């Protein structure tokens, strides 16, 4: 505020909302802003930014262009998927001592990622439900660590397993929101191990079955649909091969004799292309 104005005129009224101050002398009124020109511009920018923030939710709810609007109404369609997985074994130790008095306990200390590839066929049941078959090959391996109870000696047994899994799932989808549609699925599967070799100190049966559950989200792109999907597989069968007549060395049977049961677990992350 200029010094000559403050000296000649006395303040008459101050509006704290607008930051304007009023002066009076001889019934002559003058006004002067306490804000500089830069401050006024800053204040205007703050108002505009606040308006944009509060208006953004309304803009986000605006309907966008939908890709492939009738793709979900096909009676059936096919696709393929690729991804990663980890294999696990739930091992039940029996705590029985070997002929030499040793007691071994087994566990899987770490997990190695494997590769998964397969195809699928999808059958339309209703607008929110589909029946899906997903034949998939899982290439992977795992290492079982055996530890002796007294000496804490450790021995490692490597197992390479390639499973052909054929699940049959029911897929339940939510309503489509623009170009995304989340879903959950669940069902049962059967699996067979391919290329199994005898002579390994620890051997599993080739046939397995179990339940699986998962979730994913279908993303509608201009030319295809992409669906990241995470599934959890729980084996129900005891796949431990207890009859080890194929082992020539009796000392190798301590691994099988240390266990009473083994069931499979698997986590699978795939990307479906439909």
TORKOL-4160 file (C-alpha; in steps of 0.2 Angstrom, whole numbers, padded with zeros to 4 digits, m for minus):
274
<pt num="1" X="0000" Y="0000" Z="0000"/>
<pt num="2" X="0008" Y="0017" Z="m0005"/>
<pt num="3" X="0014" Y="0027" Z="0010"/>
<pt num="4" X="0005" Y="0043" Z="0004"/>
<pt num="5" X="m0012" Y="0035" Z="0004"/>
<pt num="6" X="m0009" Y="0028" Z="0022"/>
<pt num="7" X="m0004" Y="0046" Z="0027"/>
<pt num="8" X="m0018" Y="0056" Z="0020"/>
<pt num="9" X="m0032" Y="0045" Z="0022"/>
<pt num="10" X="m0038" Y="0035" Z="0038"/>
<pt num="11" X="m0045" Y="0018" Z="0036"/>
<pt num="12" X="m0063" Y="0017" Z="0036"/>
<pt num="13" X="m0067" Y="m0002" Z="0033"/>
<pt num="14" X="m0058" Y="m0018" Z="0029"/>
<pt num="15" X="m0066" Y="m0033" Z="0021"/>
<pt num="16" X="m0056" Y="m0048" Z="0027"/>
<pt num="17" X="m0063" Y="m0059" Z="0014"/>
<pt num="18" X="m0058" Y="m0049" Z="m0001"/>
<pt num="19" X="m0043" Y="m0041" Z="0006"/>
<pt num="20" X="m0049" Y="m0024" Z="0001"/>
<pt num="21" X="m0046" Y="m0009" Z="0013"/>
<pt num="22" X="m0057" Y="0007" Z="0011"/>
<pt num="23" X="m0051" Y="0025" Z="0015"/>
<pt num="24" X="m0062" Y="0040" Z="0018"/>
<pt num="25" X="m0058" Y="0059" Z="0018"/>
<pt num="26" X="m0070" Y="0073" Z="0015"/>
<pt num="27" X="m0083" Y="0060" Z="0010"/>
<pt num="28" X="m0072" Y="0053" Z="m0003"/>
<pt num="29" X="m0069" Y="0034" Z="m0003"/>
<pt num="30" X="m0054" Y="0025" Z="m0010"/>
<pt num="31" X="m0051" Y="0007" Z="m0010"/>
<pt num="32" X="m0034" Y="m0002" Z="m0011"/>
<pt num="33" X="m0030" Y="m0021" Z="m0012"/>
<pt num="34" X="m0018" Y="m0028" Z="0001"/>
<pt num="35" X="m0014" Y="m0042" Z="m0011"/>
<pt num="36" X="0000" Y="m0040" Z="m0024"/>
<pt num="37" X="m0004" Y="m0044" Z="m0042"/>
<pt num="38" X="0006" Y="m0060" Z="m0040"/>
<pt num="39" X="m0004" Y="m0065" Z="m0025"/>
<pt num="40" X="m0020" Y="m0062" Z="m0034"/>
<pt num="41" X="m0015" Y="m0073" Z="m0048"/>
<pt num="42" X="m0009" Y="m0087" Z="m0035"/>
<pt num="43" X="m0026" Y="m0086" Z="m0027"/>
<pt num="44" X="m0035" Y="m0088" Z="m0043"/>
<pt num="45" X="m0024" Y="m0103" Z="m0047"/>
<pt num="46" X="m0029" Y="m0111" Z="m0031"/>
<pt num="47" X="m0047" Y="m0109" Z="m0034"/>
<pt num="48" X="m0045" Y="m0117" Z="m0052"/>
<pt num="49" X="m0035" Y="m0131" Z="m0044"/>
<pt num="50" X="m0048" Y="m0134" Z="m0031"/>
<pt num="51" X="m0062" Y="m0134" Z="m0044"/>
<pt num="52" X="m0052" Y="m0147" Z="m0054"/>
<pt num="53" X="m0049" Y="m0159" Z="m0039"/>
<pt num="54" X="m0068" Y="m0159" Z="m0034"/>
<pt num="55" X="m0074" Y="m0161" Z="m0052"/>
<pt num="56" X="m0062" Y="m0175" Z="m0056"/>
<pt num="57" X="m0073" Y="m0189" Z="m0048"/>
<pt num="58" X="m0087" Y="m0184" Z="m0060"/>
<pt num="59" X="m0076" Y="m0184" Z="m0075"/>
<pt num="60" X="m0069" Y="m0202" Z="m0070"/>
<pt num="61" X="m0087" Y="m0209" Z="m0070"/>
<pt num="62" X="m0090" Y="m0203" Z="m0088"/>
<pt num="63" X="m0093" Y="m0218" Z="m0099"/>
<pt num="64" X="m0078" Y="m0222" Z="m0110"/>
<pt num="65" X="m0077" Y="m0231" Z="m0127"/>
<pt num="66" X="m0079" Y="m0249" Z="m0124"/>
<pt num="67" X="m0068" Y="m0261" Z="m0134"/>
<pt num="68" X="m0077" Y="m0277" Z="m0141"/>
<pt num="69" X="m0094" Y="m0274" Z="m0133"/>
<pt num="70" X="m0101" Y="m0291" Z="m0139"/>
<pt num="71" X="m0086" Y="m0302" Z="m0135"/>
<pt num="72" X="m0094" Y="m0309" Z="m0119"/>
<pt num="73" X="m0110" Y="m0315" Z="m0128"/>
<pt num="74" X="m0101" Y="m0328" Z="m0139"/>
<pt num="75" X="m0107" Y="m0346" Z="m0135"/>
<pt num="76" X="m0089" Y="m0352" Z="m0134"/>
<pt num="77" X="m0072" Y="m0345" Z="m0138"/>
<pt num="78" X="m0054" Y="m0351" Z="m0136"/>
<pt num="79" X="m0037" Y="m0344" Z="m0131"/>
<pt num="80" X="m0020" Y="m0348" Z="m0124"/>
<pt num="81" X="m0010" Y="m0342" Z="m0109"/>
<pt num="82" X="0008" Y="m0341" Z="m0103"/>
<pt num="83" X="0015" Y="m0338" Z="m0085"/>
<pt num="84" X="0025" Y="m0343" Z="m0070"/>
<pt num="85" X="0022" Y="m0355" Z="m0056"/>
<pt num="86" X="0030" Y="m0362" Z="m0040"/>
<pt num="87" X="0028" Y="m0380" Z="m0035"/>
<pt num="88" X="0027" Y="m0386" Z="m0017"/>
<pt num="89" X="0025" Y="m0402" Z="m0007"/>
<pt num="90" X="0016" Y="m0404" Z="0009"/>
<pt num="91" X="0027" Y="m0418" Z="0017"/>
<pt num="92" X="0021" Y="m0428" Z="0033"/>
<pt num="93" X="0036" Y="m0435" Z="0042"/>
<pt num="94" X="0033" Y="m0451" Z="0052"/>
<pt num="95" X="0048" Y="m0449" Z="0064"/>
<pt num="96" X="0052" Y="m0468" Z="0062"/>
<pt num="97" X="0071" Y="m0472" Z="0065"/>
<pt num="98" X="0081" Y="m0480" Z="0051"/>
<pt num="99" X="0089" Y="m0497" Z="0055"/>
<pt num="100" X="0105" Y="m0487" Z="0060"/>
<pt num="101" X="0095" Y="m0477" Z="0072"/>
<pt num="102" X="0095" Y="m0461" Z="0062"/>
<pt num="103" X="0078" Y="m0451" Z="0061"/>
<pt num="104" X="0076" Y="m0440" Z="0046"/>
<pt num="105" X="0064" Y="m0425" Z="0043"/>
<pt num="106" X="0060" Y="m0418" Z="0026"/>
<pt num="107" X="0055" Y="m0400" Z="0021"/>
<pt num="108" X="0057" Y="m0389" Z="0005"/>
<pt num="109" X="0067" Y="m0374" Z="0011"/>
<pt num="110" X="0065" Y="m0363" Z="m0005"/>
<pt num="111" X="0055" Y="m0362" Z="m0021"/>
<pt num="112" X="0061" Y="m0361" Z="m0039"/>
<pt num="113" X="0050" Y="m0352" Z="m0052"/>
<pt num="114" X="0043" Y="m0363" Z="m0066"/>
<pt num="115" X="0036" Y="m0360" Z="m0083"/>
<pt num="116" X="0017" Y="m0363" Z="m0088"/>
<pt num="117" X="0009" Y="m0364" Z="m0105"/>
<pt num="118" X="m0008" Y="m0370" Z="m0111"/>
<pt num="119" X="m0024" Y="m0367" Z="m0120"/>
<pt num="120" X="m0042" Y="m0365" Z="m0114"/>
<pt num="121" X="m0059" Y="m0366" Z="m0120"/>
<pt num="122" X="m0073" Y="m0356" Z="m0113"/>
<pt num="123" X="m0092" Y="m0360" Z="m0113"/>
<pt num="124" X="m0105" Y="m0346" Z="m0111"/>
<pt num="125" X="m0118" Y="m0351" Z="m0097"/>
<pt num="126" X="m0126" Y="m0334" Z="m0093"/>
<pt num="127" X="m0120" Y="m0316" Z="m0093"/>
<pt num="128" X="m0111" Y="m0318" Z="m0077"/>
<pt num="129" X="m0105" Y="m0337" Z="m0077"/>
<pt num="130" X="m0094" Y="m0347" Z="m0089"/>
<pt num="131" X="m0088" Y="m0365" Z="m0089"/>
<pt num="132" X="m0069" Y="m0366" Z="m0093"/>
<pt num="133" X="m0057" Y="m0380" Z="m0097"/>
<pt num="134" X="m0038" Y="m0376" Z="m0096"/>
<pt num="135" X="m0026" Y="m0389" Z="m0101"/>
<pt num="136" X="m0009" Y="m0383" Z="m0095"/>
<pt num="137" X="0009" Y="m0390" Z="m0094"/>
<pt num="138" X="0019" Y="m0384" Z="m0079"/>
<pt num="139" X="0038" Y="m0386" Z="m0081"/>
<pt num="140" X="0047" Y="m0385" Z="m0064"/>
<pt num="141" X="0058" Y="m0393" Z="m0051"/>
<pt num="142" X="0059" Y="m0393" Z="m0032"/>
<pt num="143" X="0073" Y="m0398" Z="m0020"/>
<pt num="144" X="0068" Y="m0408" Z="m0004"/>
<pt num="145" X="0080" Y="m0406" Z="0011"/>
<pt num="146" X="0082" Y="m0420" Z="0023"/>
<pt num="147" X="0089" Y="m0416" Z="0040"/>
<pt num="148" X="0095" Y="m0429" Z="0053"/>
<pt num="149" X="0088" Y="m0426" Z="0070"/>
<pt num="150" X="0103" Y="m0429" Z="0081"/>
<pt num="151" X="0118" Y="m0425" Z="0070"/>
<pt num="152" X="0109" Y="m0411" Z="0060"/>
<pt num="153" X="0117" Y="m0418" Z="0044"/>
<pt num="154" X="0108" Y="m0412" Z="0028"/>
<pt num="155" X="0105" Y="m0421" Z="0012"/>
<pt num="156" X="0096" Y="m0414" Z="m0003"/>
<pt num="157" X="0086" Y="m0423" Z="m0016"/>
<pt num="158" X="0082" Y="m0413" Z="m0032"/>
<pt num="159" X="0065" Y="m0417" Z="m0042"/>
<pt num="160" X="0061" Y="m0411" Z="m0059"/>
<pt num="161" X="0042" Y="m0413" Z="m0062"/>
<pt num="162" X="0032" Y="m0408" Z="m0078"/>
<pt num="163" X="0014" Y="m0409" Z="m0075"/>
<pt num="164" X="0000" Y="m0409" Z="m0088"/>
<pt num="165" X="m0015" Y="m0402" Z="m0078"/>
<pt num="166" X="m0033" Y="m0402" Z="m0085"/>
<pt num="167" X="m0044" Y="m0391" Z="m0074"/>
<pt num="168" X="m0063" Y="m0388" Z="m0076"/>
<pt num="169" X="m0068" Y="m0372" Z="m0068"/>
<pt num="170" X="m0083" Y="m0361" Z="m0066"/>
<pt num="171" X="m0079" Y="m0343" Z="m0069"/>
<pt num="172" X="m0090" Y="m0330" Z="m0061"/>
<pt num="173" X="m0088" Y="m0312" Z="m0067"/>
<pt num="174" X="m0094" Y="m0295" Z="m0061"/>
<pt num="175" X="m0102" Y="m0282" Z="m0071"/>
<pt num="176" X="m0091" Y="m0274" Z="m0084"/>
<pt num="177" X="m0084" Y="m0257" Z="m0080"/>
<pt num="178" X="m0079" Y="m0248" Z="m0096"/>
<pt num="179" X="m0064" Y="m0260" Z="m0102"/>
<pt num="180" X="m0061" Y="m0270" Z="m0086"/>
<pt num="181" X="m0071" Y="m0285" Z="m0079"/>
<pt num="182" X="m0065" Y="m0293" Z="m0063"/>
<pt num="183" X="m0069" Y="m0312" Z="m0060"/>
<pt num="184" X="m0066" Y="m0326" Z="m0048"/>
<pt num="185" X="m0066" Y="m0345" Z="m0053"/>
<pt num="186" X="m0065" Y="m0362" Z="m0044"/>
<pt num="187" X="m0066" Y="m0380" Z="m0049"/>
<pt num="188" X="m0057" Y="m0397" Z="m0049"/>
<pt num="189" X="m0042" Y="m0403" Z="m0059"/>
<pt num="190" X="m0033" Y="m0419" Z="m0064"/>
<pt num="191" X="m0014" Y="m0420" Z="m0067"/>
<pt num="192" X="m0002" Y="m0432" Z="m0074"/>
<pt num="193" X="0017" Y="m0431" Z="m0073"/>
<pt num="194" X="0026" Y="m0432" Z="m0089"/>
<pt num="195" X="0043" Y="m0440" Z="m0092"/>
<pt num="196" X="0044" Y="m0448" Z="m0075"/>
<pt num="197" X="0061" Y="m0457" Z="m0072"/>
<pt num="198" X="0063" Y="m0471" Z="m0059"/>
<pt num="199" X="0079" Y="m0472" Z="m0049"/>
<pt num="200" X="0077" Y="m0456" Z="m0040"/>
<pt num="201" X="0079" Y="m0457" Z="m0021"/>
<pt num="202" X="0062" Y="m0449" Z="m0019"/>
<pt num="203" X="0048" Y="m0454" Z="m0031"/>
<pt num="204" X="0030" Y="m0447" Z="m0033"/>
<pt num="205" X="0016" Y="m0456" Z="m0041"/>
<pt num="206" X="0012" Y="m0449" Z="m0058"/>
<pt num="207" X="m0007" Y="m0446" Z="m0055"/>
<pt num="208" X="m0014" Y="m0432" Z="m0045"/>
<pt num="209" X="m0030" Y="m0423" Z="m0043"/>
<pt num="210" X="m0037" Y="m0408" Z="m0032"/>
<pt num="211" X="m0046" Y="m0392" Z="m0031"/>
<pt num="212" X="m0041" Y="m0375" Z="m0037"/>
<pt num="213" X="m0047" Y="m0357" Z="m0034"/>
<pt num="214" X="m0042" Y="m0340" Z="m0042"/>
<pt num="215" X="m0046" Y="m0323" Z="m0047"/>
<pt num="216" X="m0042" Y="m0312" Z="m0061"/>
<pt num="217" X="m0047" Y="m0297" Z="m0072"/>
<pt num="218" X="m0051" Y="m0296" Z="m0090"/>
<pt num="219" X="m0045" Y="m0281" Z="m0099"/>
<pt num="220" X="m0053" Y="m0277" Z="m0116"/>
<pt num="221" X="m0041" Y="m0271" Z="m0129"/>
<pt num="222" X="m0045" Y="m0265" Z="m0147"/>
<pt num="223" X="m0040" Y="m0282" Z="m0155"/>
<pt num="224" X="m0040" Y="m0295" Z="m0140"/>
<pt num="225" X="m0044" Y="m0298" Z="m0122"/>
<pt num="226" X="m0030" Y="m0299" Z="m0109"/>
<pt num="227" X="m0033" Y="m0307" Z="m0092"/>
<pt num="228" X="m0020" Y="m0308" Z="m0078"/>
<pt num="229" X="m0025" Y="m0323" Z="m0067"/>
<pt num="230" X="m0019" Y="m0329" Z="m0051"/>
<pt num="231" X="m0023" Y="m0347" Z="m0046"/>
<pt num="232" X="m0020" Y="m0358" Z="m0030"/>
<pt num="233" X="m0020" Y="m0377" Z="m0033"/>
<pt num="234" X="m0022" Y="m0389" Z="m0018"/>
<pt num="235" X="m0019" Y="m0408" Z="m0021"/>
<pt num="236" X="m0030" Y="m0420" Z="m0012"/>
<pt num="237" X="m0021" Y="m0436" Z="m0017"/>
<pt num="238" X="m0006" Y="m0444" Z="m0007"/>
<pt num="239" X="0007" Y="m0445" Z="m0021"/>
<pt num="240" X="0021" Y="m0453" Z="m0011"/>
<pt num="241" X="0027" Y="m0469" Z="m0020"/>
<pt num="242" X="0031" Y="m0480" Z="m0005"/>
<pt num="243" X="0035" Y="m0496" Z="m0015"/>
<pt num="244" X="0053" Y="m0493" Z="m0020"/>
<pt num="245" X="0058" Y="m0510" Z="m0028"/>
<pt num="246" X="0067" Y="m0500" Z="m0041"/>
<pt num="247" X="0081" Y="m0494" Z="m0029"/>
<pt num="248" X="0096" Y="m0505" Z="m0030"/>
<pt num="249" X="0104" Y="m0496" Z="m0015"/>
<pt num="250" X="0095" Y="m0500" Z="0002"/>
<pt num="251" X="0102" Y="m0484" Z="0009"/>
<pt num="252" X="0092" Y="m0473" Z="m0003"/>
<pt num="253" X="0076" Y="m0480" Z="0005"/>
<pt num="254" X="0078" Y="m0469" Z="0020"/>
<pt num="255" X="0071" Y="m0454" Z="0011"/>
<pt num="256" X="0055" Y="m0463" Z="0007"/>
<pt num="257" X="0054" Y="m0472" Z="0024"/>
<pt num="258" X="0055" Y="m0455" Z="0033"/>
<pt num="259" X="0039" Y="m0449" Z="0025"/>
<pt num="260" X="0021" Y="m0456" Z="0027"/>
<pt num="261" X="0012" Y="m0444" Z="0015"/>
<pt num="262" X="0015" Y="m0431" Z="0002"/>
<pt num="263" X="0002" Y="m0419" Z="m0006"/>
<pt num="264" X="0005" Y="m0405" Z="m0019"/>
<pt num="265" X="0002" Y="m0387" Z="m0019"/>
<pt num="266" X="0005" Y="m0374" Z="m0033"/>
<pt num="267" X="0003" Y="m0356" Z="m0036"/>
<pt num="268" X="0001" Y="m0351" Z="m0054"/>
<pt num="269" X="0001" Y="m0333" Z="m0062"/>
<pt num="270" X="m0004" Y="m0333" Z="m0080"/>
<pt num="271" X="m0009" Y="m0321" Z="m0093"/>
<pt num="272" X="m0023" Y="m0326" Z="m0104"/>
<pt num="273" X="m0025" Y="m0320" Z="m0122"/>
<pt num="274" X="m0043" Y="m0322" Z="m0128"/>
